[in-house]
Amino acid sequence: MTETTTALAIMFADIAQSTKLYDKIGNAAAHALISSCIAVMSGVCVAHSGTIVKTIGDEIMCSFPTAKDAVDAAMRMQAALDKIPES
């Protein structure tokens, strides 16, 4: 049996200063906002040929077939998240 390997680009992304967000707007509102952000990030990942490896709290880990796909997804995630109002 021949072993094959595939090179992938791995991307980790998280919501910056999420702890401060919980303090600022409260647990329920912050949790809802972070869940919305993770949903947006997940959609962007899949739209850019990515696979969601896992999500934990305010973080997402994705794999992509190429580094370009990962960078494109990261830029799109940033742009999409910039459109979400904080509260």
Biopython code that builds the backbone (N, CA, C, O; Angstrom):
import numpy as np
from Bio.PDB.StructureBuilder import StructureBuilder

atoms = [
    (1, "MET", "N", (0.832, -1.171, 0.000)),
    (1, "MET", "CA", (0.000, 0.000, 0.000)),
    (1, "MET", "C", (0.886, 1.247, 0.000)),
    (1, "MET", "O", (1.835, 1.345, 0.778)),
    (2, "THR", "N", (0.570, 2.183, -0.869)),
    (2, "THR", "CA", (1.336, 3.412, -0.984)),
    (2, "THR", "C", (0.704, 4.503, -0.129)),
    (2, "THR", "O", (-0.501, 4.745, -0.195)),
    (3, "GLU", "N", (1.532, 5.149, 0.667)),
    (3, "GLU", "CA", (1.046, 6.247, 1.495)),
    (3, "GLU", "C", (1.108, 7.542, 0.701)),
    (3, "GLU", "O", (2.111, 7.829, 0.047)),
    (4, "THR", "N", (0.042, 8.318, 0.757)),
    (4, "THR", "CA", (0.034, 9.614, 0.093)),
    (4, "THR", "C", (-0.171, 10.713, 1.134)),
    (4, "THR", "O", (-0.848, 10.526, 2.145)),
    (5, "THR", "N", (0.419, 11.830, 0.860)),
    (5, "THR", "CA", (0.235, 12.981, 1.739)),
    (5, "THR", "C", (-0.255, 14.157, 0.902)),
    (5, "THR", "O", (0.020, 14.249, -0.294)),
    (6, "THR", "N", (-0.968, 15.029, 1.545)),
    (6, "THR", "CA", (-1.476, 16.222, 0.888)),
    (6, "THR", "C", (-1.107, 17.436, 1.726)),
    (6, "THR", "O", (-1.337, 17.465, 2.935)),
    (7, "ALA", "N", (-0.540, 18.424, 1.078)),
    (7, "ALA", "CA", (-0.213, 19.669, 1.778)),
    (7, "ALA", "C", (-1.477, 20.511, 1.896)),
    (7, "ALA", "O", (-2.230, 20.656, 0.933)),
    (8, "LEU", "N", (-1.698, 21.057, 3.065)),
    (8, "LEU", "CA", (-2.846, 21.921, 3.321)),
    (8, "LEU", "C", (-2.380, 23.190, 4.014)),
    (8, "LEU", "O", (-1.334, 23.211, 4.662)),
    (9, "ALA", "N", (-3.154, 24.226, 3.873)),
    (9, "ALA", "CA", (-2.938, 25.447, 4.654)),
    (9, "ALA", "C", (-3.924, 25.412, 5.814)),
    (9, "ALA", "O", (-5.112, 25.157, 5.616)),
    (10, "ILE", "N", (-3.436, 25.666, 7.015)),
    (10, "ILE", "CA", (-4.279, 25.672, 8.211)),
    (10, "ILE", "C", (-4.413, 27.114, 8.692)),
    (10, "ILE", "O", (-3.428, 27.846, 8.781)),
    (11, "MET", "N", (-5.639, 27.505, 8.998)),
    (11, "MET", "CA", (-5.892, 28.856, 9.482)),
    (11, "MET", "C", (-6.607, 28.790, 10.826)),
    (11, "MET", "O", (-7.594, 28.071, 10.986)),
    (12, "PHE", "N", (-6.099, 29.541, 11.775)),
    (12, "PHE", "CA", (-6.763, 29.749, 13.062)),
    (12, "PHE", "C", (-7.232, 31.204, 13.077)),
    (12, "PHE", "O", (-6.475, 32.109, 12.726)),
    (13, "ALA", "N", (-8.464, 31.420, 13.478)),
    (13, "ALA", "CA", (-8.977, 32.788, 13.608)),
    (13, "ALA", "C", (-9.809, 32.870, 14.873)),
    (13, "ALA", "O", (-10.520, 31.929, 15.229)),
    (14, "ASP", "N", (-9.711, 34.006, 15.549)),
    (14, "ASP", "CA", (-10.543, 34.189, 16.731)),
    (14, "ASP", "C", (-11.057, 35.616, 16.796)),
    (14, "ASP", "O", (-10.574, 36.501, 16.090)),
    (15, "ILE", "N", (-12.035, 35.821, 17.648)),
    (15, "ILE", "CA", (-12.617, 37.141, 17.838)),
    (15, "ILE", "C", (-11.750, 37.883, 18.861)),
    (15, "ILE", "O", (-11.670, 37.482, 20.022)),
    (16, "ALA", "N", (-11.117, 38.943, 18.431)),
    (16, "ALA", "CA", (-10.234, 39.707, 19.314)),
    (16, "ALA", "C", (-11.029, 40.376, 20.428)),
    (16, "ALA", "O", (-12.108, 40.921, 20.197)),
    (17, "GLN", "N", (-10.489, 40.328, 21.614)),
    (17, "GLN", "CA", (-11.033, 40.996, 22.799)),
    (17, "GLN", "C", (-12.459, 40.558, 23.130)),
    (17, "GLN", "O", (-13.281, 41.368, 23.557)),
    (18, "SER", "N", (-12.741, 39.281, 22.931)),
    (18, "SER", "CA", (-14.097, 38.798, 23.222)),
    (18, "SER", "C", (-14.422, 38.872, 24.712)),
    (18, "SER", "O", (-15.583, 39.064, 25.077)),
    (19, "THR", "N", (-13.432, 38.727, 25.569)),
    (19, "THR", "CA", (-13.685, 38.830, 27.011)),
    (19, "THR", "C", (-14.198, 40.224, 27.365)),
    (19, "THR", "O", (-15.117, 40.365, 28.171)),
    (20, "LYS", "N", (-13.608, 41.241, 26.767)),
    (20, "LYS", "CA", (-14.075, 42.610, 26.998)),
    (20, "LYS", "C", (-15.496, 42.794, 26.473)),
    (20, "LYS", "O", (-16.290, 43.538, 27.049)),
    (21, "LEU", "N", (-15.808, 42.108, 25.375)),
    (21, "LEU", "CA", (-17.154, 42.192, 24.812)),
    (21, "LEU", "C", (-18.184, 41.655, 25.799)),
    (21, "LEU", "O", (-19.246, 42.251, 25.979)),
    (22, "TYR", "N", (-17.873, 40.531, 26.439)),
    (22, "TYR", "CA", (-18.781, 39.977, 27.453)),
    (22, "TYR", "C", (-18.993, 40.976, 28.589)),
    (22, "TYR", "O", (-20.114, 41.141, 29.071)),
    (23, "ASP", "N", (-17.928, 41.635, 29.012)),
    (23, "ASP", "CA", (-18.039, 42.633, 30.080)),
    (23, "ASP", "C", (-18.872, 43.837, 29.634)),
    (23, "ASP", "O", (-19.636, 44.401, 30.417)),
    (24, "LYS", "N", (-18.713, 44.215, 28.378)),
    (24, "LYS", "CA", (-19.361, 45.426, 27.868)),
    (24, "LYS", "C", (-20.860, 45.245, 27.628)),
    (24, "LYS", "O", (-21.657, 46.103, 28.008)),
    (25, "ILE", "N", (-21.249, 44.128, 26.996)),
    (25, "ILE", "CA", (-22.659, 43.986, 26.600)),
    (25, "ILE", "C", (-23.388, 42.853, 27.312)),
    (25, "ILE", "O", (-24.581, 42.650, 27.084)),
    (26, "GLY", "N", (-22.699, 42.121, 28.161)),
    (26, "GLY", "CA", (-23.340, 41.045, 28.911)),
    (26, "GLY", "C", (-23.198, 39.689, 28.239)),
    (26, "GLY", "O", (-22.926, 39.593, 27.043)),
    (27, "ASN", "N", (-23.388, 38.642, 29.040)),
    (27, "ASN", "CA", (-23.158, 37.276, 28.569)),
    (27, "ASN", "C", (-24.051, 36.876, 27.403)),
    (27, "ASN", "O", (-23.562, 36.383, 26.386)),
    (28, "ALA", "N", (-25.352, 37.085, 27.544)),
    (28, "ALA", "CA", (-26.283, 36.625, 26.508)),
    (28, "ALA", "C", (-26.039, 37.339, 25.183)),
    (28, "ALA", "O", (-25.972, 36.698, 24.134)),
    (29, "ALA", "N", (-25.907, 38.652, 25.228)),
    (29, "ALA", "CA", (-25.700, 39.416, 23.996)),
    (29, "ALA", "C", (-24.349, 39.092, 23.361)),
    (29, "ALA", "O", (-24.253, 38.958, 22.141)),
    (30, "ALA", "N", (-23.314, 38.968, 24.179)),
    (30, "ALA", "CA", (-21.986, 38.649, 23.648)),
    (30, "ALA", "C", (-21.965, 37.252, 23.042)),
    (30, "ALA", "O", (-21.387, 37.043, 21.975)),
    (31, "HIS", "N", (-22.590, 36.303, 23.715)),
    (31, "HIS", "CA", (-22.636, 34.935, 23.185)),
    (31, "HIS", "C", (-23.354, 34.911, 21.840)),
    (31, "HIS", "O", (-22.897, 34.255, 20.904)),
    (32, "ALA", "N", (-24.468, 35.618, 21.739)),
    (32, "ALA", "CA", (-25.211, 35.668, 20.478)),
    (32, "ALA", "C", (-24.378, 36.317, 19.376)),
    (32, "ALA", "O", (-24.366, 35.837, 18.243)),
    (33, "LEU", "N", (-23.686, 37.397, 19.700)),
    (33, "LEU", "CA", (-22.864, 38.088, 18.713)),
    (33, "LEU", "C", (-21.700, 37.216, 18.263)),
    (33, "LEU", "O", (-21.407, 37.142, 17.070)),
    (34, "ILE", "N", (-21.042, 36.564, 19.199)),
    (34, "ILE", "CA", (-19.913, 35.703, 18.842)),
    (34, "ILE", "C", (-20.389, 34.505, 18.029)),
    (34, "ILE", "O", (-19.710, 34.087, 17.091)),
    (35, "SER", "N", (-21.537, 33.955, 18.373)),
    (35, "SER", "CA", (-22.101, 32.853, 17.579)),
    (35, "SER", "C", (-22.379, 33.306, 16.149)),
    (35, "SER", "O", (-22.134, 32.559, 15.201)),
    (36, "SER", "N", (-22.888, 34.524, 15.993)),
    (36, "SER", "CA", (-23.123, 35.074, 14.652)),
    (36, "SER", "C", (-21.816, 35.229, 13.888)),
    (36, "SER", "O", (-21.743, 34.923, 12.698)),
    (37, "CYS", "N", (-20.794, 35.702, 14.573)),
    (37, "CYS", "CA", (-19.483, 35.868, 13.939)),
    (37, "CYS", "C", (-18.905, 34.526, 13.496)),
    (37, "CYS", "O", (-18.377, 34.410, 12.390)),
    (38, "ILE", "N", (-19.002, 33.524, 14.349)),
    (38, "ILE", "CA", (-18.489, 32.194, 13.998)),
    (38, "ILE", "C", (-19.261, 31.633, 12.804)),
    (38, "ILE", "O", (-18.675, 30.980, 11.941)),
    (39, "ALA", "N", (-20.567, 31.882, 12.749)),
    (39, "ALA", "CA", (-21.369, 31.429, 11.606)),
    (39, "ALA", "C", (-20.905, 32.104, 10.318)),
    (39, "ALA", "O", (-20.799, 31.452, 9.279)),
    (40, "VAL", "N", (-20.631, 33.395, 10.381)),
    (40, "VAL", "CA", (-20.124, 34.121, 9.215)),
    (40, "VAL", "C", (-18.767, 33.560, 8.799)),
    (40, "VAL", "O", (-18.533, 33.307, 7.617)),
    (41, "MET", "N", (-17.884, 33.366, 9.759)),
    (41, "MET", "CA", (-16.549, 32.841, 9.469)),
    (41, "MET", "C", (-16.633, 31.440, 8.870)),
    (41, "MET", "O", (-15.873, 31.106, 7.961)),
    (42, "SER", "N", (-17.540, 30.634, 9.368)),
    (42, "SER", "CA", (-17.720, 29.274, 8.846)),
    (42, "SER", "C", (-18.190, 29.312, 7.400)),
    (42, "SER", "O", (-17.697, 28.559, 6.561)),
    (43, "GLY", "N", (-19.143, 30.190, 7.112)),
    (43, "GLY", "CA", (-19.641, 30.321, 5.744)),
    (43, "GLY", "C", (-18.562, 30.760, 4.778)),
    (43, "GLY", "O", (-18.473, 30.251, 3.660)),
    (44, "VAL", "N", (-17.746, 31.702, 5.208)),
    (44, "VAL", "CA", (-16.648, 32.178, 4.363)),
    (44, "VAL", "C", (-15.638, 31.059, 4.137)),
    (44, "VAL", "O", (-15.141, 30.883, 3.025)),
    (45, "CYS", "N", (-15.338, 30.310, 5.178)),
    (45, "CYS", "CA", (-14.405, 29.183, 5.059)),
    (45, "CYS", "C", (-14.856, 28.230, 3.961)),
    (45, "CYS", "O", (-14.089, 27.904, 3.055)),
    (46, "VAL", "N", (-16.088, 27.792, 4.048)),
    (46, "VAL", "CA", (-16.623, 26.823, 3.086)),
    (46, "VAL", "C", (-16.679, 27.431, 1.682)),
    (46, "VAL", "O", (-16.398, 26.744, 0.699)),
    (47, "ALA", "N", (-17.037, 28.704, 1.583)),
    (47, "ALA", "CA", (-17.125, 29.370, 0.281)),
    (47, "ALA", "C", (-15.768, 29.495, -0.407)),
    (47, "ALA", "O", (-15.705, 29.695, -1.620)),
    (48, "HIS", "N", (-14.689, 29.379, 0.354)),
    (48, "HIS", "CA", (-13.340, 29.484, -0.208)),
    (48, "HIS", "C", (-12.619, 28.136, -0.216)),
    (48, "HIS", "O", (-11.406, 28.061, -0.018)),
    (49, "SER", "N", (-13.386, 27.082, -0.447)),
    (49, "SER", "CA", (-12.851, 25.713, -0.573)),
    (49, "SER", "C", (-12.257, 25.189, 0.720)),
    (49, "SER", "O", (-11.435, 24.273, 0.699)),
    (50, "GLY", "N", (-12.662, 25.758, 1.842)),
    (50, "GLY", "CA", (-12.125, 25.334, 3.124)),
    (50, "GLY", "C", (-12.974, 24.281, 3.805)),
    (50, "GLY", "O", (-14.129, 24.052, 3.447)),
    (51, "THR", "N", (-12.374, 23.653, 4.787)),
    (51, "THR", "CA", (-13.044, 22.682, 5.641)),
    (51, "THR", "C", (-12.913, 23.163, 7.077)),
    (51, "THR", "O", (-11.818, 23.497, 7.530)),
    (52, "ILE", "N", (-14.023, 23.197, 7.788)),
    (52, "ILE", "CA", (-13.977, 23.581, 9.193)),
    (52, "ILE", "C", (-13.465, 22.385, 9.982)),
    (52, "ILE", "O", (-14.105, 21.334, 10.009)),
    (53, "VAL", "N", (-12.327, 22.543, 10.615)),
    (53, "VAL", "CA", (-11.753, 21.471, 11.427)),
    (53, "VAL", "C", (-12.440, 21.449, 12.784)),
    (53, "VAL", "O", (-12.865, 20.394, 13.256)),
    (54, "LYS", "N", (-12.547, 22.634, 13.418)),
    (54, "LYS", "CA", (-13.270, 22.729, 14.685)),
    (54, "LYS", "C", (-13.497, 24.184, 15.041)),
    (54, "LYS", "O", (-12.824, 25.085, 14.542)),
    (55, "THR", "N", (-14.465, 24.385, 15.917)),
    (55, "THR", "CA", (-14.680, 25.693, 16.523)),
    (55, "THR", "C", (-14.680, 25.499, 18.033)),
    (55, "THR", "O", (-15.193, 24.503, 18.545)),
    (56, "ILE", "N", (-14.104, 26.454, 18.729)),
    (56, "ILE", "CA", (-14.089, 26.430, 20.195)),
    (56, "ILE", "C", (-14.320, 27.865, 20.659)),
    (56, "ILE", "O", (-13.477, 28.736, 20.445)),
    (57, "GLY", "N", (-15.456, 28.103, 21.290)),
    (57, "GLY", "CA", (-15.744, 29.438, 21.809)),
    (57, "GLY", "C", (-15.707, 30.493, 20.727)),
    (57, "GLY", "O", (-16.570, 30.522, 19.850)),
    (58, "ASP", "N", (-14.704, 31.367, 20.787)),
    (58, "ASP", "CA", (-14.594, 32.452, 19.814)),
    (58, "ASP", "C", (-13.534, 32.169, 18.749)),
    (58, "ASP", "O", (-13.021, 33.096, 18.123)),
    (59, "GLU", "N", (-13.207, 30.896, 18.543)),
    (59, "GLU", "CA", (-12.160, 30.516, 17.590)),
    (59, "GLU", "C", (-12.684, 29.551, 16.541)),
    (59, "GLU", "O", (-13.621, 28.788, 16.778)),
    (60, "ILE", "N", (-12.051, 29.606, 15.371)),
    (60, "ILE", "CA", (-12.336, 28.643, 14.318)),
    (60, "ILE", "C", (-11.002, 28.167, 13.742)),
    (60, "ILE", "O", (-10.062, 28.947, 13.588)),
    (61, "MET", "N", (-10.941, 26.892, 13.433)),
    (61, "MET", "CA", (-9.769, 26.300, 12.778)),
    (61, "MET", "C", (-10.258, 25.704, 11.467)),
    (61, "MET", "O", (-11.194, 24.905, 11.447)),
    (62, "CYS", "N", (-9.614, 26.102, 10.369)),
    (62, "CYS", "CA", (-10.015, 25.648, 9.039)),
    (62, "CYS", "C", (-8.797, 25.130, 8.280)),
    (62, "CYS", "O", (-7.663, 25.530, 8.543)),
    (63, "SER", "N", (-9.055, 24.243, 7.342)),
    (63, "SER", "CA", (-7.995, 23.819, 6.427)),
    (63, "SER", "C", (-8.408, 24.203, 5.011)),
    (63, "SER", "O", (-9.591, 24.230, 4.671)),
    (64, "PHE", "N", (-7.401, 24.496, 4.198)),
    (64, "PHE", "CA", (-7.627, 24.916, 2.817)),
    (64, "PHE", "C", (-6.653, 24.177, 1.908)),
    (64, "PHE", "O", (-5.560, 23.806, 2.334)),
    (65, "PRO", "N", (-7.048, 23.963, 0.659)),
    (65, "PRO", "CA", (-6.144, 23.271, -0.262)),
    (65, "PRO", "C", (-4.888, 24.072, -0.596)),
    (65, "PRO", "O", (-3.845, 23.496, -0.904)),
    (66, "THR", "N", (-4.990, 25.404, -0.534)),
    (66, "THR", "CA", (-3.822, 26.238, -0.844)),
    (66, "THR", "C", (-3.727, 27.395, 0.146)),
    (66, "THR", "O", (-4.709, 27.769, 0.787)),
    (67, "ALA", "N", (-2.534, 27.948, 0.257)),
    (67, "ALA", "CA", (-2.341, 29.124, 1.107)),
    (67, "ALA", "C", (-3.132, 30.310, 0.565)),
    (67, "ALA", "O", (-3.638, 31.122, 1.340)),
    (68, "LYS", "N", (-3.241, 30.416, -0.748)),
    (68, "LYS", "CA", (-4.021, 31.507, -1.345)),
    (68, "LYS", "C", (-5.475, 31.421, -0.912)),
    (68, "LYS", "O", (-6.081, 32.440, -0.581)),
    (69, "ASP", "N", (-6.043, 30.224, -0.908)),
    (69, "ASP", "CA", (-7.427, 30.062, -0.447)),
    (69, "ASP", "C", (-7.563, 30.522, 1.003)),
    (69, "ASP", "O", (-8.538, 31.186, 1.357)),
    (70, "ALA", "N", (-6.595, 30.172, 1.834)),
    (70, "ALA", "CA", (-6.633, 30.557, 3.250)),
    (70, "ALA", "C", (-6.543, 32.072, 3.417)),
    (70, "ALA", "O", (-7.282, 32.658, 4.208)),
    (71, "VAL", "N", (-5.647, 32.699, 2.681)),
    (71, "VAL", "CA", (-5.492, 34.153, 2.771)),
    (71, "VAL", "C", (-6.738, 34.859, 2.246)),
    (71, "VAL", "O", (-7.214, 35.818, 2.853)),
    (72, "ASP", "N", (-7.266, 34.385, 1.119)),
    (72, "ASP", "CA", (-8.496, 34.974, 0.579)),
    (72, "ASP", "C", (-9.635, 34.862, 1.586)),
    (72, "ASP", "O", (-10.390, 35.813, 1.790)),
    (73, "ALA", "N", (-9.754, 33.703, 2.210)),
    (73, "ALA", "CA", (-10.809, 33.504, 3.211)),
    (73, "ALA", "C", (-10.604, 34.426, 4.405)),
    (73, "ALA", "O", (-11.565, 35.003, 4.913)),
    (74, "ALA", "N", (-9.372, 34.571, 4.855)),
    (74, "ALA", "CA", (-9.089, 35.447, 5.996)),
    (74, "ALA", "C", (-9.483, 36.890, 5.691)),
    (74, "ALA", "O", (-10.068, 37.571, 6.533)),
    (75, "MET", "N", (-9.164, 37.348, 4.494)),
    (75, "MET", "CA", (-9.526, 38.717, 4.118)),
    (75, "MET", "C", (-11.040, 38.880, 4.035)),
    (75, "MET", "O", (-11.580, 39.896, 4.471)),
    (76, "ARG", "N", (-11.724, 37.888, 3.481)),
    (76, "ARG", "CA", (-13.189, 37.949, 3.380)),
    (76, "ARG", "C", (-13.836, 37.887, 4.762)),
    (76, "ARG", "O", (-14.826, 38.572, 5.023)),
    (77, "MET", "N", (-13.273, 37.067, 5.642)),
    (77, "MET", "CA", (-13.799, 37.005, 7.012)),
    (77, "MET", "C", (-13.708, 38.370, 7.669)),
    (77, "MET", "O", (-14.669, 38.841, 8.279)),
    (78, "GLN", "N", (-12.553, 39.002, 7.541)),
    (78, "GLN", "CA", (-12.350, 40.316, 8.149)),
    (78, "GLN", "C", (-13.357, 41.316, 7.598)),
    (78, "GLN", "O", (-13.968, 42.069, 8.356)),
    (79, "ALA", "N", (-13.528, 41.324, 6.282)),
    (79, "ALA", "CA", (-14.466, 42.259, 5.656)),
    (79, "ALA", "C", (-15.902, 41.983, 6.095)),
    (79, "ALA", "O", (-16.659, 42.916, 6.364)),
    (80, "ALA", "N", (-16.275, 40.719, 6.167)),
    (80, "ALA", "CA", (-17.637, 40.358, 6.568)),
    (80, "ALA", "C", (-17.895, 40.718, 8.027)),
    (80, "ALA", "O", (-18.971, 41.212, 8.365)),
    (81, "LEU", "N", (-16.923, 40.474, 8.882)),
    (81, "LEU", "CA", (-17.096, 40.780, 10.301)),
    (81, "LEU", "C", (-17.132, 42.283, 10.561)),
    (81, "LEU", "O", (-17.768, 42.733, 11.513)),
    (82, "ASP", "N", (-16.453, 43.058, 9.722)),
    (82, "ASP", "CA", (-16.489, 44.515, 9.870)),
    (82, "ASP", "C", (-17.896, 45.070, 9.663)),
    (82, "ASP", "O", (-18.202, 46.169, 10.126)),
    (83, "LYS", "N", (-18.755, 44.318, 8.969)),
    (83, "LYS", "CA", (-20.119, 44.771, 8.685)),
    (83, "LYS", "C", (-21.108, 44.437, 9.796)),
    (83, "LYS", "O", (-22.243, 44.913, 9.776)),
    (84, "ILE", "N", (-20.691, 43.627, 10.761)),
    (84, "ILE", "CA", (-21.591, 43.225, 11.846)),
    (84, "ILE", "C", (-21.532, 44.283, 12.945)),
    (84, "ILE", "O", (-20.455, 44.569, 13.469)),
    (85, "PRO", "N", (-22.686, 44.869, 13.302)),
    (85, "PRO", "CA", (-22.666, 45.857, 14.391)),
    (85, "PRO", "C", (-22.375, 45.193, 15.732)),
    (85, "PRO", "O", (-22.780, 44.054, 15.962)),
    (86, "GLU", "N", (-21.672, 45.900, 16.621)),
    (86, "GLU", "CA", (-21.299, 45.340, 17.929)),
    (86, "GLU", "C", (-22.485, 45.130, 18.838)),
    (86, "GLU", "O", (-22.522, 44.140, 19.569)),
    (87, "SER", "N", (-23.424, 45.993, 18.820)),
    (87, "SER", "CA", (-24.576, 45.824, 19.705)),
    (87, "SER", "C", (-25.810, 46.476, 19.122)),
    (87, "SER", "O", (-26.878, 46.434, 19.732)),
]
sb = StructureBuilder()
sb.init_structure("model")
sb.init_model(0)
sb.init_chain("A")
sb.init_seg("    ")
for serial, (resi, resn, name, xyz) in enumerate(atoms, 1):
    if name == "N":
        sb.init_residue(resn, " ", resi, " ")
    sb.init_atom(name, np.array(xyz, "f"), 0.0, 1.0, " ", f" {name:<3s}", serial, name[0])
structure = sb.get_structure()
